[in-house]
Amino acid sequence: MSDHKQGSMDIRAQEKTFAAFIKFATWGAVISILVLIIMALSNA
């Protein structure tokens, strides 16, 4: 078994996936908030 060297693993794919997830979650939250605002204003 080889020795483990911390920080030697290539994590570019994980970083790209995480960035895409954060972007998706941010847009989802913004759209949800806008829908709630529109719903509140249309019932006024």
PDB file with one MODEL, atoms N, CA, C and O in Angstrom:
MODEL        1
ATOM      1  N   MET A   1       0.848  -1.174   0.000  1.00  0.00           N
ATOM      2  CA  MET A   1       0.000   0.000   0.000  1.00  0.00           C
ATOM      3  C   MET A   1       0.897   1.242   0.000  1.00  0.00           C
ATOM      4  O   MET A   1       1.873   1.325   0.745  1.00  0.00           O
ATOM      5  N   SER A   2       0.539   2.204  -0.856  1.00  0.00           N
ATOM      6  CA  SER A   2       1.359   3.411  -0.936  1.00  0.00           C
ATOM      7  C   SER A   2       1.006   4.381   0.187  1.00  0.00           C
ATOM      8  O   SER A   2      -0.079   4.336   0.767  1.00  0.00           O
ATOM      9  N   ASP A   3       1.949   5.242   0.463  1.00  0.00           N
ATOM     10  CA  ASP A   3       1.721   6.255   1.498  1.00  0.00           C
ATOM     11  C   ASP A   3       0.767   7.320   0.983  1.00  0.00           C
ATOM     12  O   ASP A   3       0.851   7.734  -0.173  1.00  0.00           O
ATOM     13  N   HIS A   4      -0.137   7.759   1.843  1.00  0.00           N
ATOM     14  CA  HIS A   4      -1.087   8.819   1.482  1.00  0.00           C
ATOM     15  C   HIS A   4      -0.417  10.170   1.655  1.00  0.00           C
ATOM     16  O   HIS A   4       0.196  10.449   2.685  1.00  0.00           O
ATOM     17  N   LYS A   5      -0.543  11.011   0.624  1.00  0.00           N
ATOM     18  CA  LYS A   5      -0.002  12.370   0.695  1.00  0.00           C
ATOM     19  C   LYS A   5      -1.171  13.334   0.619  1.00  0.00           C
ATOM     20  O   LYS A   5      -1.830  13.455  -0.414  1.00  0.00           O
ATOM     21  N   GLN A   6      -1.418  14.012   1.715  1.00  0.00           N
ATOM     22  CA  GLN A   6      -2.550  14.922   1.804  1.00  0.00           C
ATOM     23  C   GLN A   6      -2.410  16.066   0.802  1.00  0.00           C
ATOM     24  O   GLN A   6      -1.349  16.678   0.681  1.00  0.00           O
ATOM     25  N   GLY A   7      -3.512  16.344   0.080  1.00  0.00           N
ATOM     26  CA  GLY A   7      -3.516  17.431  -0.878  1.00  0.00           C
ATOM     27  C   GLY A   7      -3.011  17.064  -2.255  1.00  0.00           C
ATOM     28  O   GLY A   7      -2.813  17.949  -3.087  1.00  0.00           O
ATOM     29  N   SER A   8      -2.796  15.785  -2.524  1.00  0.00           N
ATOM     30  CA  SER A   8      -2.250  15.384  -3.818  1.00  0.00           C
ATOM     31  C   SER A   8      -3.331  14.933  -4.800  1.00  0.00           C
ATOM     32  O   SER A   8      -3.023  14.671  -5.963  1.00  0.00           O
ATOM     33  N   MET A   9      -4.581  14.838  -4.364  1.00  0.00           N
ATOM     34  CA  MET A   9      -5.649  14.364  -5.236  1.00  0.00           C
ATOM     35  C   MET A   9      -6.144  15.485  -6.153  1.00  0.00           C
ATOM     36  O   MET A   9      -6.243  16.637  -5.731  1.00  0.00           O
ATOM     37  N   ASP A  10      -6.454  15.144  -7.407  1.00  0.00           N
ATOM     38  CA  ASP A  10      -6.989  16.118  -8.365  1.00  0.00           C
ATOM     39  C   ASP A  10      -8.485  16.293  -8.085  1.00  0.00           C
ATOM     40  O   ASP A  10      -9.264  15.348  -8.206  1.00  0.00           O
ATOM     41  N   ILE A  11      -8.869  17.505  -7.713  1.00  0.00           N
ATOM     42  CA  ILE A  11     -10.268  17.750  -7.330  1.00  0.00           C
ATOM     43  C   ILE A  11     -10.950  18.748  -8.255  1.00  0.00           C
ATOM     44  O   ILE A  11     -11.951  19.353  -7.873  1.00  0.00           O
ATOM     45  N   ARG A  12     -10.429  18.932  -9.463  1.00  0.00           N
ATOM     46  CA  ARG A  12     -11.028  19.898 -10.391  1.00  0.00           C
ATOM     47  C   ARG A  12     -12.462  19.536 -10.748  1.00  0.00           C
ATOM     48  O   ARG A  12     -13.313  20.420 -10.848  1.00  0.00           O
ATOM     49  N   ALA A  13     -12.743  18.255 -10.940  1.00  0.00           N
ATOM     50  CA  ALA A  13     -14.104  17.833 -11.290  1.00  0.00           C
ATOM     51  C   ALA A  13     -15.069  18.131 -10.139  1.00  0.00           C
ATOM     52  O   ALA A  13     -16.185  18.597 -10.372  1.00  0.00           O
ATOM     53  N   GLN A  14     -14.652  17.868  -8.911  1.00  0.00           N
ATOM     54  CA  GLN A  14     -15.503  18.151  -7.760  1.00  0.00           C
ATOM     55  C   GLN A  14     -15.733  19.652  -7.607  1.00  0.00           C
ATOM     56  O   GLN A  14     -16.837  20.076  -7.266  1.00  0.00           O
ATOM     57  N   GLU A  15     -14.704  20.459  -7.856  1.00  0.00           N
ATOM     58  CA  GLU A  15     -14.848  21.910  -7.750  1.00  0.00           C
ATOM     59  C   GLU A  15     -15.833  22.437  -8.789  1.00  0.00           C
ATOM     60  O   GLU A  15     -16.644  23.309  -8.477  1.00  0.00           O
ATOM     61  N   LYS A  16     -15.775  21.922 -10.025  1.00  0.00           N
ATOM     62  CA  LYS A  16     -16.703  22.348 -11.070  1.00  0.00           C
ATOM     63  C   LYS A  16     -18.133  21.936 -10.724  1.00  0.00           C
ATOM     64  O   LYS A  16     -19.069  22.707 -10.939  1.00  0.00           O
ATOM     65  N   THR A  17     -18.305  20.731 -10.192  1.00  0.00           N
ATOM     66  CA  THR A  17     -19.633  20.260  -9.815  1.00  0.00           C
ATOM     67  C   THR A  17     -20.195  21.099  -8.683  1.00  0.00           C
ATOM     68  O   THR A  17     -21.372  21.460  -8.707  1.00  0.00           O
ATOM     69  N   PHE A  18     -19.375  21.413  -7.693  1.00  0.00           N
ATOM     70  CA  PHE A  18     -19.825  22.226  -6.566  1.00  0.00           C
ATOM     71  C   PHE A  18     -20.194  23.632  -7.020  1.00  0.00           C
ATOM     72  O   PHE A  18     -21.198  24.184  -6.569  1.00  0.00           O
ATOM     73  N   ALA A  19     -19.399  24.216  -7.903  1.00  0.00           N
ATOM     74  CA  ALA A  19     -19.701  25.554  -8.416  1.00  0.00           C
ATOM     75  C   ALA A  19     -21.023  25.551  -9.180  1.00  0.00           C
ATOM     76  O   ALA A  19     -21.813  26.485  -9.051  1.00  0.00           O
ATOM     77  N   ALA A  20     -21.267  24.512  -9.971  1.00  0.00           N
ATOM     78  CA  ALA A  20     -22.531  24.405 -10.708  1.00  0.00           C
ATOM     79  C   ALA A  20     -23.701  24.241  -9.746  1.00  0.00           C
ATOM     80  O   ALA A  20     -24.761  24.827  -9.964  1.00  0.00           O
ATOM     81  N   PHE A  21     -23.528  23.461  -8.693  1.00  0.00           N
ATOM     82  CA  PHE A  21     -24.581  23.279  -7.697  1.00  0.00           C
ATOM     83  C   PHE A  21     -24.904  24.590  -6.993  1.00  0.00           C
ATOM     84  O   PHE A  21     -26.075  24.909  -6.788  1.00  0.00           O
ATOM     85  N   ILE A  22     -23.887  25.348  -6.622  1.00  0.00           N
ATOM     86  CA  ILE A  22     -24.102  26.629  -5.942  1.00  0.00           C
ATOM     87  C   ILE A  22     -24.830  27.602  -6.865  1.00  0.00           C
ATOM     88  O   ILE A  22     -25.731  28.318  -6.427  1.00  0.00           O
ATOM     89  N   LYS A  23     -24.443  27.629  -8.139  1.00  0.00           N
ATOM     90  CA  LYS A  23     -25.103  28.511  -9.102  1.00  0.00           C
ATOM     91  C   LYS A  23     -26.574  28.113  -9.252  1.00  0.00           C
ATOM     92  O   LYS A  23     -27.450  28.977  -9.262  1.00  0.00           O
ATOM     93  N   PHE A  24     -26.847  26.819  -9.368  1.00  0.00           N
ATOM     94  CA  PHE A  24     -28.216  26.325  -9.495  1.00  0.00           C
ATOM     95  C   PHE A  24     -29.044  26.659  -8.245  1.00  0.00           C
ATOM     96  O   PHE A  24     -30.192  27.091  -8.358  1.00  0.00           O
ATOM     97  N   ALA A  25     -28.471  26.462  -7.074  1.00  0.00           N
ATOM     98  CA  ALA A  25     -29.186  26.743  -5.831  1.00  0.00           C
ATOM     99  C   ALA A  25     -29.457  28.235  -5.676  1.00  0.00           C
ATOM    100  O   ALA A  25     -30.522  28.622  -5.196  1.00  0.00           O
ATOM    101  N   THR A  26     -28.511  29.071  -6.074  1.00  0.00           N
ATOM    102  CA  THR A  26     -28.701  30.519  -5.994  1.00  0.00           C
ATOM    103  C   THR A  26     -29.822  30.967  -6.918  1.00  0.00           C
ATOM    104  O   THR A  26     -30.698  31.726  -6.502  1.00  0.00           O
ATOM    105  N   TRP A  27     -29.809  30.508  -8.169  1.00  0.00           N
ATOM    106  CA  TRP A  27     -30.871  30.874  -9.106  1.00  0.00           C
ATOM    107  C   TRP A  27     -32.218  30.338  -8.645  1.00  0.00           C
ATOM    108  O   TRP A  27     -33.236  31.013  -8.794  1.00  0.00           O
ATOM    109  N   GLY A  28     -32.235  29.136  -8.090  1.00  0.00           N
ATOM    110  CA  GLY A  28     -33.486  28.576  -7.573  1.00  0.00           C
ATOM    111  C   GLY A  28     -34.065  29.412  -6.449  1.00  0.00           C
ATOM    112  O   GLY A  28     -35.276  29.624  -6.386  1.00  0.00           O
ATOM    113  N   ALA A  29     -33.201  29.890  -5.560  1.00  0.00           N
ATOM    114  CA  ALA A  29     -33.658  30.721  -4.450  1.00  0.00           C
ATOM    115  C   ALA A  29     -34.163  32.065  -4.957  1.00  0.00           C
ATOM    116  O   ALA A  29     -35.193  32.552  -4.488  1.00  0.00           O
ATOM    117  N   VAL A  30     -33.462  32.668  -5.897  1.00  0.00           N
ATOM    118  CA  VAL A  30     -33.879  33.961  -6.441  1.00  0.00           C
ATOM    119  C   VAL A  30     -35.228  33.832  -7.138  1.00  0.00           C
ATOM    120  O   VAL A  30     -36.108  34.671  -6.941  1.00  0.00           O
ATOM    121  N   ILE A  31     -35.399  32.803  -7.941  1.00  0.00           N
ATOM    122  CA  ILE A  31     -36.671  32.604  -8.641  1.00  0.00           C
ATOM    123  C   ILE A  31     -37.795  32.352  -7.646  1.00  0.00           C
ATOM    124  O   ILE A  31     -38.899  32.869  -7.822  1.00  0.00           O
ATOM    125  N   SER A  32     -37.539  31.577  -6.617  1.00  0.00           N
ATOM    126  CA  SER A  32     -38.563  31.311  -5.604  1.00  0.00           C
ATOM    127  C   SER A  32     -38.981  32.588  -4.889  1.00  0.00           C
ATOM    128  O   SER A  32     -40.171  32.813  -4.667  1.00  0.00           O
ATOM    129  N   ILE A  33     -38.018  33.423  -4.529  1.00  0.00           N
ATOM    130  CA  ILE A  33     -38.330  34.682  -3.854  1.00  0.00           C
ATOM    131  C   ILE A  33     -39.134  35.596  -4.777  1.00  0.00           C
ATOM    132  O   ILE A  33     -40.096  36.227  -4.341  1.00  0.00           O
ATOM    133  N   LEU A  34     -38.744  35.668  -6.048  1.00  0.00           N
ATOM    134  CA  LEU A  34     -39.487  36.503  -6.994  1.00  0.00           C
ATOM    135  C   LEU A  34     -40.921  36.010  -7.174  1.00  0.00           C
ATOM    136  O   LEU A  34     -41.845  36.821  -7.255  1.00  0.00           O
ATOM    137  N   VAL A  35     -41.117  34.712  -7.236  1.00  0.00           N
ATOM    138  CA  VAL A  35     -42.470  34.156  -7.362  1.00  0.00           C
ATOM    139  C   VAL A  35     -43.293  34.515  -6.133  1.00  0.00           C
ATOM    140  O   VAL A  35     -44.461  34.881  -6.262  1.00  0.00           O
ATOM    141  N   LEU A  36     -42.714  34.419  -4.959  1.00  0.00           N
ATOM    142  CA  LEU A  36     -43.435  34.777  -3.742  1.00  0.00           C
ATOM    143  C   LEU A  36     -43.795  36.263  -3.711  1.00  0.00           C
ATOM    144  O   LEU A  36     -44.889  36.626  -3.277  1.00  0.00           O
ATOM    145  N   ILE A  37     -42.891  37.113  -4.164  1.00  0.00           N
ATOM    146  CA  ILE A  37     -43.178  38.551  -4.206  1.00  0.00           C
ATOM    147  C   ILE A  37     -44.313  38.830  -5.190  1.00  0.00           C
ATOM    148  O   ILE A  37     -45.220  39.603  -4.881  1.00  0.00           O
ATOM    149  N   ILE A  38     -44.272  38.215  -6.357  1.00  0.00           N
ATOM    150  CA  ILE A  38     -45.326  38.413  -7.355  1.00  0.00           C
ATOM    151  C   ILE A  38     -46.673  37.911  -6.822  1.00  0.00           C
ATOM    152  O   ILE A  38     -47.704  38.548  -7.034  1.00  0.00           O
ATOM    153  N   MET A  39     -46.656  36.786  -6.142  1.00  0.00           N
ATOM    154  CA  MET A  39     -47.898  36.261  -5.570  1.00  0.00           C
ATOM    155  C   MET A  39     -48.453  37.214  -4.498  1.00  0.00           C
ATOM    156  O   MET A  39     -49.661  37.439  -4.427  1.00  0.00           O
ATOM    157  N   ALA A  40     -47.573  37.760  -3.679  1.00  0.00           N
ATOM    158  CA  ALA A  40     -48.018  38.683  -2.629  1.00  0.00           C
ATOM    159  C   ALA A  40     -48.584  39.965  -3.231  1.00  0.00           C
ATOM    160  O   ALA A  40     -49.594  40.477  -2.747  1.00  0.00           O
ATOM    161  N   LEU A  41     -47.953  40.490  -4.274  1.00  0.00           N
ATOM    162  CA  LEU A  41     -48.438  41.717  -4.888  1.00  0.00           C
ATOM    163  C   LEU A  41     -49.730  41.517  -5.669  1.00  0.00           C
ATOM    164  O   LEU A  41     -50.543  42.437  -5.753  1.00  0.00           O
ATOM    165  N   SER A  42     -49.933  40.339  -6.240  1.00  0.00           N
ATOM    166  CA  SER A  42     -51.146  40.101  -7.024  1.00  0.00           C
ATOM    167  C   SER A  42     -52.373  39.904  -6.122  1.00  0.00           C
ATOM    168  O   SER A  42     -53.503  40.057  -6.585  1.00  0.00           O
ATOM    169  N   ASN A  43     -52.171  39.574  -4.869  1.00  0.00           N
ATOM    170  CA  ASN A  43     -53.286  39.401  -3.939  1.00  0.00           C
ATOM    171  C   ASN A  43     -53.635  40.677  -3.183  1.00  0.00           C
ATOM    172  O   ASN A  43     -54.567  40.683  -2.379  1.00  0.00           O
ATOM    173  N   ALA A  44     -52.901  41.751  -3.430  1.00  0.00           N
ATOM    174  CA  ALA A  44     -53.120  42.992  -2.679  1.00  0.00           C
ATOM    175  C   ALA A  44     -54.300  43.774  -3.144  1.00  0.00           C
ATOM    176  O   ALA A  44     -54.591  44.836  -2.595  1.00  0.00           O
TER     177      ALA A  44
ENDMDL
END
